[in-house]
Amino acid sequence: MTEIARAESRGKDTIRRTLRADALKLVERSGARARETQAEHHRAIARATRLGLPMREIAQAAHVTHGTIRAITNRLASRDADSDVAVDAVDQRPPEEEPAEPREYHEPQEPWRGPADNY
């Protein structure tokens, strides 16, 4: 019985050594993609705030709280203030994608409230 347990342990160690490099490469690649995606998301948030959109509207679109949006914009602003080179690549996009008219902001409605609840 002891020999079976030892053989099983050796097999697990061999498999672990064999798969280690592939598993770590996968973790590294997925981490890089996650960082890229997060940076792109933060750039989109920064652009929306520079366009003057309300933080609550941006937060609603991002499915986060407006405090999270404020924290992201503050972090990006402090990082930009610390850098020597001001790169404004966030506002660069092709002219055909620019909205024709500014969007009008509407306060979110509460679907559970009716006209009778307003008095």
N, CA, C and O atoms as a Tinker XYZ file with bonds, in Angstrom:
   476  protein
     1  N      0.814000   -1.184000    0.000000    73     2
     2  CA     0.000000    0.000000    0.000000    64     1     3
     3  C      0.868000    1.262000    0.000000    63     2     4     5
     4  O      0.547000    2.238000   -0.678000    81     3
     5  N      1.947000    1.241000    0.747000    73     3     6
     6  CA     2.843000    2.380000    0.829000    64     5     7
     7  C      3.486000    2.659000   -0.525000    63     6     8     9
     8  O      3.642000    3.815000   -0.919000    81     7
     9  N      3.860000    1.592000   -1.236000    73     7    10
    10  CA     4.495000    1.759000   -2.540000    64     9    11
    11  C      3.533000    2.380000   -3.548000    63    10    12    13
    12  O      3.950000    3.159000   -4.404000    81    11
    13  N      2.266000    2.045000   -3.451000    73    11    14
    14  CA     1.261000    2.624000   -4.350000    64    13    15
    15  C      1.153000    4.130000   -4.091000    63    14    16    17
    16  O      1.083000    4.926000   -5.027000    81    15
    17  N      1.141000    4.504000   -2.827000    73    15    18
    18  CA     1.050000    5.925000   -2.467000    64    17    19
    19  C      2.281000    6.682000   -2.962000    63    18    20    21
    20  O      2.164000    7.805000   -3.453000    81    19
    21  N      3.464000    6.071000   -2.834000    73    19    22
    22  CA     4.693000    6.717000   -3.310000    64    21    23
    23  C      4.668000    6.888000   -4.829000    63    22    24    25
    24  O      5.042000    7.940000   -5.347000    81    23
    25  N      4.231000    5.858000   -5.530000    73    23    26
    26  CA     4.165000    5.925000   -6.993000    64    25    27
    27  C      3.175000    7.012000   -7.431000    63    26    28    29
    28  O      3.424000    7.758000   -8.378000    81    27
    29  N      2.069000    7.077000   -6.730000    73    27    30
    30  CA     1.072000    8.106000   -7.038000    64    29    31
    31  C      1.651000    9.500000   -6.803000    63    30    32    33
    32  O      1.429000   10.410000   -7.601000    81    31
    33  N      2.385000    9.662000   -5.718000    73    31    34
    34  CA     3.006000   10.944000   -5.400000    64    33    35
    35  C      4.043000   11.324000   -6.455000    63    34    36    37
    36  O      4.113000   12.481000   -6.871000    81    35
    37  N      4.853000   10.342000   -6.892000    73    35    38
    38  CA     5.850000   10.607000   -7.937000    64    37    39
    39  C      5.162000   11.010000   -9.236000    63    38    40    41
    40  O      5.632000   11.907000   -9.936000    81    39
    41  N      4.069000   10.363000   -9.555000    73    39    42
    42  CA     3.316000   10.691000  -10.769000    64    41    43
    43  C      2.774000   12.112000  -10.721000    63    42    44    45
    44  O      2.833000   12.843000  -11.710000    81    43
    45  N      2.247000   12.496000   -9.568000    73    43    46
    46  CA     1.729000   13.863000   -9.410000    64    45    47
    47  C      2.849000   14.886000   -9.563000    63    46    48    49
    48  O      2.668000   15.922000  -10.203000    81    47
    49  N      4.009000   14.593000   -8.973000    73    47    50
    50  CA     5.146000   15.513000   -9.082000    64    49    51
    51  C      5.610000   15.650000  -10.534000    63    50    52    53
    52  O      5.935000   16.748000  -10.987000    81    51
    53  N      5.637000   14.537000  -11.255000    73    51    54
    54  CA     6.055000   14.558000  -12.657000    64    53    55
    55  C      5.083000   15.387000  -13.492000    63    54    56    57
    56  O      5.504000   16.211000  -14.304000    81    55
    57  N      3.808000   15.172000  -13.295000    73    55    58
    58  CA     2.784000   15.931000  -14.026000    64    57    59
    59  C      2.893000   17.414000  -13.692000    63    58    60    61
    60  O      2.803000   18.261000  -14.580000    81    59
    61  N      3.085000   17.727000  -12.424000    73    59    62
    62  CA     3.195000   19.126000  -11.995000    64    61    63
    63  C      4.377000   19.802000  -12.684000    63    62    64    65
    64  O      4.250000   20.920000  -13.182000    81    63
    65  N      5.542000   19.117000  -12.715000    73    63    66
    66  CA     6.724000   19.685000  -13.372000    64    65    67
    67  C      6.485000   19.857000  -14.871000    63    66    68    69
    68  O      6.922000   20.844000  -15.463000    81    67
    69  N      5.797000   18.904000  -15.478000    73    67    70
    70  CA     5.534000   18.958000  -16.914000    64    69    71
    71  C      4.605000   20.113000  -17.274000    63    70    72    73
    72  O      4.832000   20.803000  -18.268000    81    71
    73  N      3.573000   20.326000  -16.484000    73    71    74
    74  CA     2.560000   21.334000  -16.804000    64    73    75
    75  C      2.846000   22.713000  -16.218000    63    74    76    77
    76  O      2.167000   23.679000  -16.564000    81    75
    77  N      3.830000   22.819000  -15.347000    73    75    78
    78  CA     4.121000   24.084000  -14.663000    64    77    79
    79  C      4.365000   25.233000  -15.637000    63    78    80    81
    80  O      3.744000   26.288000  -15.506000    81    79
    81  N      5.247000   25.053000  -16.598000    73    79    82
    82  CA     5.605000   26.137000  -17.524000    64    81    83
    83  C      4.390000   26.614000  -18.311000    63    82    84    85
    84  O      4.174000   27.817000  -18.456000    81    83
    85  N      3.590000   25.664000  -18.822000    73    83    86
    86  CA     2.401000   26.056000  -19.584000    64    85    87
    87  C      1.401000   26.803000  -18.714000    63    86    88    89
    88  O      0.814000   27.794000  -19.147000    81    87
    89  N      1.208000   26.331000  -17.498000    73    87    90
    90  CA     0.249000   26.985000  -16.600000    64    89    91
    91  C      0.704000   28.398000  -16.251000    63    90    92    93
    92  O     -0.108000   29.322000  -16.226000    81    91
    93  N      1.986000   28.570000  -15.984000    73    91    94
    94  CA     2.494000   29.899000  -15.638000    64    93    95
    95  C      2.457000   30.849000  -16.832000    63    94    96    97
    96  O      2.193000   32.040000  -16.665000    81    95
    97  N      2.718000   30.335000  -18.039000    73    95    98
    98  CA     2.612000   31.176000  -19.236000    64    97    99
    99  C      1.171000   31.632000  -19.443000    63    98   100   101
   100  O      0.925000   32.781000  -19.810000    81    99
   101  N      0.225000   30.734000  -19.209000    73    99   102
   102  CA    -1.188000   31.080000  -19.349000    64   101   103
   103  C     -1.585000   32.162000  -18.344000    63   102   104   105
   104  O     -2.308000   33.098000  -18.687000    81   103
   105  N     -1.115000   32.031000  -17.117000    73   103   106
   106  CA    -1.396000   33.039000  -16.087000    64   105   107
   107  C     -0.786000   34.379000  -16.484000    63   106   108   109
   108  O     -1.421000   35.422000  -16.326000    81   107
   109  N      0.430000   34.355000  -16.994000    73   107   110
   110  CA     1.106000   35.591000  -17.399000    64   109   111
   111  C      0.366000   36.278000  -18.545000    63   110   112   113
   112  O      0.155000   37.491000  -18.511000    81   111
   113  N     -0.029000   35.506000  -19.562000    73   111   114
   114  CA    -0.754000   36.090000  -20.703000    64   113   115
   115  C     -2.115000   36.633000  -20.289000    63   114   116   117
   116  O     -2.503000   37.719000  -20.717000    81   115
   117  N     -2.838000   35.893000  -19.465000    73   115   118
   118  CA    -4.163000   36.379000  -19.053000    64   117   119
   119  C     -4.033000   37.610000  -18.162000    63   118   120   121
   120  O     -4.888000   38.494000  -18.210000    81   119
   121  N     -2.993000   37.683000  -17.363000    73   119   122
   122  CA    -2.749000   38.873000  -16.544000    64   121   123
   123  C     -2.458000   40.092000  -17.401000    63   122   124   125
   124  O     -2.934000   41.189000  -17.111000    81   123
   125  N     -1.677000   39.903000  -18.455000    73   123   126
   126  CA    -1.375000   41.016000  -19.364000    64   125   127
   127  C     -2.645000   41.497000  -20.063000    63   126   128   129
   128  O     -2.863000   42.700000  -20.207000    81   127
   129  N     -3.485000   40.547000  -20.498000    73   127   130
   130  CA    -4.753000   40.935000  -21.142000    64   129   131
   131  C     -5.654000   41.672000  -20.169000    63   130   132   133
   132  O     -6.309000   42.645000  -20.541000    81   131
   133  N     -5.691000   41.212000  -18.918000    73   131   134
   134  CA    -6.528000   41.874000  -17.908000    64   133   135
   135  C     -6.050000   43.304000  -17.662000    63   134   136   137
   136  O     -6.864000   44.219000  -17.543000    81   135
   137  N     -4.731000   43.499000  -17.586000    73   135   138
   138  CA    -4.200000   44.853000  -17.383000    64   137   139
   139  C     -4.501000   45.750000  -18.578000    63   138   140   141
   140  O     -4.856000   46.916000  -18.403000    81   139
   141  N     -4.362000   45.214000  -19.795000    73   139   142
   142  CA    -4.676000   45.989000  -20.999000    64   141   143
   143  C     -6.143000   46.393000  -21.019000    63   142   144   145
   144  O     -6.475000   47.542000  -21.312000    81   143
   145  N     -7.012000   45.450000  -20.708000    73   143   146
   146  CA    -8.448000   45.720000  -20.713000    64   145   147
   147  C     -8.805000   46.751000  -19.659000    63   146   148   149
   148  O     -9.612000   47.645000  -19.915000    81   147
   149  N     -8.217000   46.639000  -18.479000    73   147   150
   150  CA    -8.496000   47.607000  -17.421000    64   149   151
   151  C     -8.007000   49.002000  -17.816000    63   150   152   153
   152  O     -8.692000   49.993000  -17.563000    81   151
   153  N     -6.835000   49.083000  -18.429000    73   151   154
   154  CA    -6.313000   50.384000  -18.859000    64   153   155
   155  C     -7.218000   51.000000  -19.922000    63   154   156   157
   156  O     -7.474000   52.204000  -19.894000    81   155
   157  N     -7.702000   50.188000  -20.856000    73   155   158
   158  CA    -8.621000   50.685000  -21.886000    64   157   159
   159  C     -9.916000   51.189000  -21.254000    63   158   160   161
   160  O    -10.447000   52.226000  -21.653000    81   159
   161  N    -10.416000   50.455000  -20.275000    73   159   162
   162  CA   -11.638000   50.843000  -19.560000    64   161   163
   163  C    -11.436000   52.180000  -18.843000    63   162   164   165
   164  O    -12.308000   53.048000  -18.888000    81   163
   165  N    -10.311000   52.343000  -18.195000    73   163   166
   166  CA   -10.025000   53.591000  -17.483000    64   165   167
   167  C     -9.870000   54.759000  -18.460000    63   166   168   169
   168  O    -10.296000   55.875000  -18.161000    81   167
   169  N     -9.262000   54.509000  -19.629000    73   167   170
   170  CA    -9.156000   55.572000  -20.634000    64   169   171
   171  C    -10.534000   55.991000  -21.132000    63   170   172   173
   172  O    -10.776000   57.177000  -21.358000    81   171
   173  N    -11.438000   55.031000  -21.306000    73   171   174
   174  CA   -12.798000   55.357000  -21.751000    64   173   175
   175  C    -13.520000   56.179000  -20.693000    63   174   176   177
   176  O    -14.253000   57.111000  -21.026000    81   175
   177  N    -13.321000   55.844000  -19.426000    73   175   178
   178  CA   -13.928000   56.605000  -18.327000    64   177   179
   179  C    -13.356000   58.016000  -18.302000    63   178   180   181
   180  O    -14.100000   58.982000  -18.135000    81   179
   181  N    -12.047000   58.145000  -18.466000    73   179   182
   182  CA   -11.416000   59.469000  -18.463000    64   181   183
   183  C    -11.950000   60.318000  -19.607000    63   182   184   185
   184  O    -12.199000   61.511000  -19.431000    81   183
   185  N    -12.126000   59.722000  -20.757000    73   183   186
   186  CA   -12.647000   60.465000  -21.903000    64   185   187
   187  C    -14.074000   60.934000  -21.638000    63   186   188   189
   188  O    -14.422000   62.074000  -21.946000    81   187
   189  N    -14.893000   60.066000  -21.070000    73   187   190
   190  CA   -16.281000   60.430000  -20.776000    64   189   191
   191  C    -16.347000   61.577000  -19.769000    63   190   192   193
   192  O    -17.203000   62.454000  -19.885000    81   191
   193  N    -15.451000   61.577000  -18.782000    73   191   194
   194  CA   -15.460000   62.676000  -17.808000    64   193   195
   195  C    -14.975000   63.966000  -18.453000    63   194   196   197
   196  O    -15.494000   65.039000  -18.147000    81   195
   197  N    -13.976000   63.878000  -19.353000    73   195   198
   198  CA   -13.515000   65.082000  -20.042000    64   197   199
   199  C    -14.584000   65.654000  -20.959000    63   198   200   201
   200  O    -14.613000   66.859000  -21.209000    81   199
   201  N    -15.464000   64.793000  -21.462000    73   199   202
   202  CA   -16.569000   65.268000  -22.294000    64   201   203
   203  C    -17.651000   65.941000  -21.459000    63   202   204   205
   204  O    -18.576000   66.548000  -21.998000    81   203
   205  N    -17.527000   65.828000  -20.135000    73   203   206
   206  CA   -18.471000   66.488000  -19.247000    64   205   207
   207  C    -19.688000   65.653000  -18.895000    63   206   208   209
   208  O    -20.673000   66.184000  -18.381000    81   207
   209  N    -19.636000   64.356000  -19.163000    73   207   210
   210  CA   -20.770000   63.507000  -18.797000    64   209   211
   211  C    -20.836000   63.375000  -17.279000    63   210   212   213
   212  O    -19.798000   63.336000  -16.619000    81   211
   213  N    -22.035000   63.307000  -16.720000    73   211   214
   214  CA   -22.164000   63.162000  -15.268000    64   213   215
   215  C    -21.564000   61.838000  -14.782000    63   214   216   217
   216  O    -21.685000   60.805000  -15.441000    81   215
   217  N    -20.920000   61.894000  -13.621000    73   215   218
   218  CA   -20.278000   60.699000  -13.067000    64   217   219
   219  C    -21.279000   59.569000  -12.853000    63   218   220   221
   220  O    -20.956000   58.402000  -13.076000    81   219
   221  N    -22.481000   59.907000  -12.426000    73   219   222
   222  CA   -23.483000   58.862000  -12.191000    64   221   223
   223  C    -23.875000   58.157000  -13.488000    63   222   224   225
   224  O    -24.122000   56.951000  -13.494000    81   223
   225  N    -23.932000   58.908000  -14.580000    73   223   226
   226  CA   -24.264000   58.304000  -15.872000    64   225   227
   227  C    -23.128000   57.397000  -16.348000    63   226   228   229
   228  O    -23.370000   56.312000  -16.876000    81   227
   229  N    -21.902000   57.848000  -16.157000    73   227   230
   230  CA   -20.739000   57.029000  -16.523000    64   229   231
   231  C    -20.717000   55.766000  -15.669000    63   230   232   233
   232  O    -20.471000   54.668000  -16.168000    81   231
   233  N    -20.978000   55.938000  -14.379000    73   231   234
   234  CA   -20.984000   54.793000  -13.463000    64   233   235
   235  C    -22.055000   53.788000  -13.855000    63   234   236   237
   236  O    -21.831000   52.578000  -13.809000    81   235
   237  N    -23.210000   54.290000  -14.237000    73   235   238
   238  CA   -24.296000   53.402000  -14.640000    64   237   239
   239  C    -23.886000   52.608000  -15.881000    63   238   240   241
   240  O    -24.152000   51.409000  -15.966000    81   239
   241  N    -23.244000   53.267000  -16.833000    73   239   242
   242  CA   -22.798000   52.580000  -18.046000    64   241   243
   243  C    -21.710000   51.552000  -17.735000    63   242   244   245
   244  O    -21.641000   50.505000  -18.377000    81   243
   245  N    -20.862000   51.852000  -16.751000    73   243   246
   246  CA   -19.754000   50.960000  -16.393000    64   245   247
   247  C    -20.167000   49.896000  -15.383000    63   246   248   249
   248  O    -19.389000   48.988000  -15.086000    81   247
   249  N    -21.391000   50.001000  -14.850000    73   247   250
   250  CA   -21.899000   49.072000  -13.836000    64   249   251
   251  C    -21.056000   49.102000  -12.561000    63   250   252   253
   252  O    -20.752000   48.067000  -11.967000    81   251
   253  N    -20.687000   50.324000  -12.160000    73   251   254
   254  CA   -19.968000   50.533000  -10.901000    64   253   255
   255  C    -20.597000   51.729000  -10.199000    63   254   256   257
   256  O    -21.499000   52.363000  -10.745000    81   255
   257  N    -20.129000   52.044000   -8.994000    73   255   258
   258  CA   -20.643000   53.206000   -8.275000    64   257   259
   259  C    -19.965000   54.473000   -8.786000    63   258   260   261
   260  O    -18.887000   54.417000   -9.378000    81   259
   261  N    -20.609000   55.614000   -8.551000    73   259   262
   262  CA   -19.997000   56.868000   -9.005000    64   261   263
   263  C    -18.727000   57.166000   -8.220000    63   262   264   265
   264  O    -17.850000   57.875000   -8.715000    81   263
   265  N    -18.615000   56.636000   -7.002000    73   263   266
   266  CA   -17.381000   56.785000   -6.229000    64   265   267
   267  C    -16.205000   56.088000   -6.902000    63   266   268   269
   268  O    -15.073000   56.568000   -6.846000    81   267
   269  N    -16.484000   54.954000   -7.538000    73   267   270
   270  CA   -15.435000   54.246000   -8.273000    64   269   271
   271  C    -14.967000   55.080000   -9.456000    63   270   272   273
   272  O    -13.770000   55.152000   -9.736000    81   271
   273  N    -15.907000   55.706000  -10.148000    73   271   274
   274  CA   -15.557000   56.567000  -11.285000    64   273   275
   275  C    -14.714000   57.739000  -10.802000    63   274   276   277
   276  O    -13.714000   58.095000  -11.426000    81   275
   277  N    -15.123000   58.335000   -9.686000    73   275   278
   278  CA   -14.372000   59.465000   -9.125000    64   277   279
   279  C    -12.949000   59.020000   -8.760000    63   278   280   281
   280  O    -11.988000   59.738000   -9.034000    81   279
   281  N    -12.816000   57.853000   -8.152000    73   279   282
   282  CA   -11.489000   57.355000   -7.766000    64   281   283
   283  C    -10.613000   57.121000   -8.997000    63   282   284   285
   284  O     -9.428000   57.456000   -8.994000    81   283
   285  N    -11.197000   56.549000  -10.042000    73   283   286
   286  CA   -10.431000   56.297000  -11.269000    64   285   287
   287  C     -9.965000   57.608000  -11.881000    63   286   288   289
   288  O     -8.800000   57.738000  -12.257000    81   287
   289  N    -10.866000   58.583000  -11.985000    73   287   290
   290  CA   -10.481000   59.861000  -12.597000    64   289   291
   291  C     -9.459000   60.603000  -11.742000    63   290   292   293
   292  O     -8.550000   61.236000  -12.279000    81   291
   293  N     -9.596000   60.532000  -10.416000    73   291   294
   294  CA    -8.603000   61.170000   -9.542000    64   293   295
   295  C     -7.235000   60.518000   -9.703000    63   294   296   297
   296  O     -6.215000   61.205000   -9.759000    81   295
   297  N     -7.218000   59.189000   -9.778000    73   295   298
   298  CA    -5.955000   58.468000   -9.936000    64   297   299
   299  C     -5.304000   58.826000  -11.272000    63   298   300   301
   300  O     -4.098000   59.067000  -11.336000    81   299
   301  N     -6.105000   58.860000  -12.334000    73   299   302
   302  CA    -5.557000   59.211000  -13.646000    64   301   303
   303  C     -5.080000   60.656000  -13.678000    63   302   304   305
   304  O     -4.052000   60.955000  -14.285000    81   303
   305  N     -5.818000   61.556000  -13.028000    73   303   306
   306  CA    -5.427000   62.972000  -13.001000    64   305   307
   307  C     -4.114000   63.159000  -12.249000    63   306   308   309
   308  O     -3.250000   63.918000  -12.690000    81   307
   309  N     -3.957000   62.473000  -11.117000    73   307   310
   310  CA    -2.712000   62.618000  -10.354000    64   309   311
   311  C     -1.544000   61.998000  -11.108000    63   310   312   313
   312  O     -0.426000   62.510000  -11.050000    81   311
   313  N     -1.793000   60.902000  -11.813000    73   311   314
   314  CA    -0.731000   60.283000  -12.608000    64   313   315
   315  C     -0.319000   61.201000  -13.750000    63   314   316   317
   316  O      0.871000   61.340000  -14.033000    81   315
   317  N     -1.296000   61.834000  -14.414000    73   315   318
   318  CA    -0.986000   62.749000  -15.509000    64   317   319
   319  C     -0.258000   63.989000  -15.001000    63   318   320   321
   320  O      0.617000   64.515000  -15.689000    81   319
   321  N     -0.606000   64.460000  -13.811000    73   319   322
   322  CA     0.050000   65.641000  -13.246000    64   321   323
   323  C      1.504000   65.340000  -12.896000    63   322   324   325
   324  O      2.359000   66.223000  -12.966000    81   323
   325  N      1.784000   64.085000  -12.518000    73   323   326
   326  CA     3.141000   63.699000  -12.151000    64   325   327
   327  C      4.036000   63.472000  -13.363000    63   326   328   329
   328  O      5.259000   63.553000  -13.251000    81   327
   329  N      3.441000   63.189000  -14.520000    73   327   330
   330  CA     4.265000   62.896000  -15.694000    64   329   331
   331  C      4.709000   64.188000  -16.364000    63   330   332   333
   332  O      4.026000   65.209000  -16.293000    81   331
   333  N      5.856000   64.126000  -17.011000    73   331   334
   334  CA     6.400000   65.301000  -17.698000    64   333   335
   335  C      5.747000   65.521000  -19.057000    63   334   336   337
   336  O      5.655000   66.654000  -19.529000    81   335
   337  N      5.295000   64.442000  -19.683000    73   335   338
   338  CA     4.734000   64.526000  -21.022000    64   337   339
   339  C      3.228000   64.345000  -20.931000    63   338   340   341
   340  O      2.753000   63.342000  -20.399000    81   339
   341  N      2.485000   65.295000  -21.438000    73   339   342
   342  CA     1.027000   65.196000  -21.445000    64   341   343
   343  C      0.596000   64.593000  -22.771000    63   342   344   345
   344  O      0.679000   65.239000  -23.816000    81   343
   345  N      0.141000   63.367000  -22.720000    73   343   346
   346  CA    -0.324000   62.688000  -23.920000    64   345   347
   347  C     -1.832000   62.608000  -23.840000    63   346   348   349
   348  O     -2.382000   62.051000  -22.890000    81   347
   349  N     -2.506000   63.167000  -24.841000    73   347   350
   350  CA    -3.961000   63.188000  -24.833000    64   349   351
   351  C     -4.513000   62.239000  -25.889000    63   350   352   353
   352  O     -5.366000   62.614000  -26.693000    81   351
   353  N     -4.014000   61.008000  -25.876000    73   351   354
   354  CA    -4.461000   60.033000  -26.864000    64   353   355
   355  C     -5.877000   59.558000  -26.586000    63   354   356   357
   356  O     -6.515000   58.972000  -27.460000    81   355
   357  N     -6.372000   59.799000  -25.391000    73   355   358
   358  CA    -7.710000   59.335000  -25.044000    64   357   359
   359  C     -8.759000   60.030000  -25.898000    63   358   360   361
   360  O     -9.744000   59.402000  -26.286000    81   359
   361  N     -8.573000   61.303000  -26.199000    73   359   362
   362  CA    -9.559000   62.056000  -26.964000    64   361   363
   363  C     -9.412000   61.886000  -28.467000    63   362   364   365
   364  O    -10.148000   62.509000  -29.232000    81   363
   365  N     -8.484000   61.064000  -28.900000    73   363   366
   366  CA    -8.294000   60.895000  -30.329000    64   365   367
   367  C     -9.117000   59.721000  -30.818000    63   366   368   369
   368  O     -8.901000   58.582000  -30.405000    81   367
   369  N    -10.054000   60.003000  -31.694000    73   367   370
   370  CA   -10.773000   58.956000  -32.387000    64   369   371
   371  C    -11.229000   59.522000  -33.721000    63   370   372   373
   372  O    -11.314000   60.741000  -33.870000    81   371
   373  N    -11.520000   58.681000  -34.678000    73   371   374
   374  CA   -11.869000   59.167000  -36.013000    64   373   375
   375  C    -13.071000   60.103000  -35.974000    63   374   376   377
   376  O    -13.977000   59.901000  -35.166000    81   375
   377  N    -13.098000   61.131000  -36.838000    73   375   378
   378  CA   -14.184000   62.104000  -36.830000    64   377   379
   379  C    -15.549000   61.492000  -37.085000    63   378   380   381
   380  O    -16.548000   62.008000  -36.583000    81   379
   381  N    -15.628000   60.398000  -37.855000    73   379   382
   382  CA   -16.928000   59.819000  -38.148000    64   381   383
   383  C    -17.579000   59.209000  -36.908000    63   382   384   385
   384  O    -18.782000   58.947000  -36.912000    81   383
   385  N    -16.811000   58.983000  -35.864000    73   383   386
   386  CA   -17.371000   58.422000  -34.643000    64   385   387
   387  C    -17.848000   59.493000  -33.672000    63   386   388   389
   388  O    -18.523000   59.169000  -32.694000    81   387
   389  N    -17.522000   60.744000  -33.909000    73   387   390
   390  CA   -17.941000   61.820000  -33.015000    64   389   391
   391  C    -19.457000   61.960000  -33.066000    63   390   392   393
   392  O    -20.035000   61.928000  -34.153000    81   391
   393  N    -20.111000   62.113000  -31.926000    73   391   394
   394  CA   -21.560000   62.272000  -31.940000    64   393   395
   395  C    -21.951000   63.590000  -32.610000    63   394   396   397
   396  O    -21.272000   64.604000  -32.452000    81   395
   397  N    -23.051000   63.562000  -33.357000    73   395   398
   398  CA   -23.512000   64.747000  -34.067000    64   397   399
   399  C    -24.008000   65.807000  -33.089000    63   398   400   401
   400  O    -23.751000   66.995000  -33.280000    81   399
   401  N    -24.712000   65.388000  -32.052000    73   399   402
   402  CA   -25.239000   66.317000  -31.053000    64   401   403
   403  C    -24.893000   65.785000  -29.667000    63   402   404   405
   404  O    -24.816000   64.572000  -29.474000    81   403
   405  N    -24.686000   66.671000  -28.708000    73   403   406
   406  CA   -24.427000   66.183000  -27.354000    64   405   407
   407  C    -25.668000   65.500000  -26.799000    63   406   408   409
   408  O    -26.799000   65.906000  -27.065000    81   407
   409  N    -25.427000   64.468000  -26.031000    73   407   410
   410  CA   -26.544000   63.744000  -25.428000    64   409   411
   411  C    -27.121000   64.544000  -24.282000    63   410   412   413
   412  O    -26.398000   65.200000  -23.532000    81   411
   413  N    -28.416000   64.481000  -24.160000    73   411   414
   414  CA   -29.093000   65.171000  -23.071000    64   413   415
   415  C    -29.180000   64.216000  -21.892000    63   414   416   417
   416  O    -29.521000   63.044000  -22.058000    81   415
   417  N    -28.875000   64.710000  -20.717000    73   415   418
   418  CA   -28.901000   63.873000  -19.525000    64   417   419
   419  C    -30.301000   63.854000  -18.936000    63   418   420   421
   420  O    -30.927000   64.898000  -18.756000    81   419
   421  N    -30.782000   62.661000  -18.640000    73   419   422
   422  CA   -32.073000   62.489000  -17.977000    64   421   423
   423  C    -31.832000   61.751000  -16.675000    63   422   424   425
   424  O    -31.158000   60.721000  -16.644000    81   423
   425  N    -32.380000   62.280000  -15.619000    73   423   426
   426  CA   -32.263000   61.643000  -14.310000    64   425   427
   427  C    -32.904000   60.259000  -14.388000    63   426   428   429
   428  O    -34.003000   60.129000  -14.926000    81   427
   429  N    -32.239000   59.214000  -13.861000    73   427   430
   430  CA   -32.831000   57.878000  -13.894000    64   429   431
   431  C    -34.185000   57.874000  -13.184000    63   430   432   433
   432  O    -34.351000   58.483000  -12.127000    81   431
   433  N    -35.134000   57.185000  -13.779000    73   431   434
   434  CA   -36.478000   57.103000  -13.212000    64   433   435
   435  C    -36.573000   55.905000  -12.285000    63   434   436   437
   436  O    -35.888000   54.899000  -12.470000    81   435
   437  N    -37.415000   56.028000  -11.308000    73   435   438
   438  CA   -37.657000   54.925000  -10.386000    64   437   439
   439  C    -38.922000   54.221000  -10.849000    63   438   440   441
   440  O    -40.017000   54.759000  -10.689000    81   439
   441  N    -38.790000   53.015000  -11.427000    73   439   442
   442  CA   -39.944000   52.352000  -12.028000    64   441   443
   443  C    -41.026000   51.964000  -11.022000    63   442   444   445
   444  O    -42.172000   51.749000  -11.417000    81   443
   445  N    -40.696000   51.870000   -9.746000    73   443   446
   446  CA   -41.685000   51.450000   -8.760000    64   445   447
   447  C    -42.547000   52.612000   -8.269000    63   446   448   449
   448  O    -43.516000   52.397000   -7.542000    81   447
   449  N    -42.204000   53.837000   -8.658000    73   447   450
   450  CA   -42.973000   54.991000   -8.207000    64   449   451
   451  C    -43.937000   55.429000   -9.290000    63   450   452   453
   452  O    -43.568000   55.516000  -10.461000    81   451
   453  N    -45.137000   55.697000   -8.910000    73   451   454
   454  CA   -46.138000   56.173000   -9.854000    64   453   455
   455  C    -46.527000   57.595000   -9.530000    63   454   456   457
   456  O    -46.002000   58.173000   -8.578000    81   455
   457  N    -47.449000   58.187000  -10.311000    73   455   458
   458  CA   -47.878000   59.566000  -10.077000    64   457   459
   459  C    -48.464000   59.771000   -8.685000    63   458   460   461
   460  O    -48.339000   60.858000   -8.120000    81   459
   461  N    -49.095000   58.755000   -8.126000    73   459   462
   462  CA   -49.716000   58.891000   -6.807000    64   461   463
   463  C    -48.673000   59.026000   -5.708000    63   462   464   465
   464  O    -48.988000   59.513000   -4.622000    81   463
   465  N    -47.435000   58.605000   -5.965000    73   463   466
   466  CA   -46.385000   58.662000   -4.947000    64   465   467
   467  C    -45.714000   60.028000   -4.867000    63   466   468   469
   468  O    -44.857000   60.233000   -4.008000    81   467
   469  N    -46.073000   60.956000   -5.726000    73   467   470
   470  CA   -45.389000   62.247000   -5.791000    64   469   471
   471  C    -45.941000   63.296000   -4.839000    63   470   472   473
   472  O    -45.470000   64.433000   -4.886000    81   471
   473  N    -46.895000   62.998000   -3.988000    73   471   474
   474  CA   -47.434000   64.008000   -3.072000    64   473   475
   475  C    -47.054000   63.753000   -1.657000    63   474   476
   476  O    -47.432000   64.516000   -0.769000    81   475
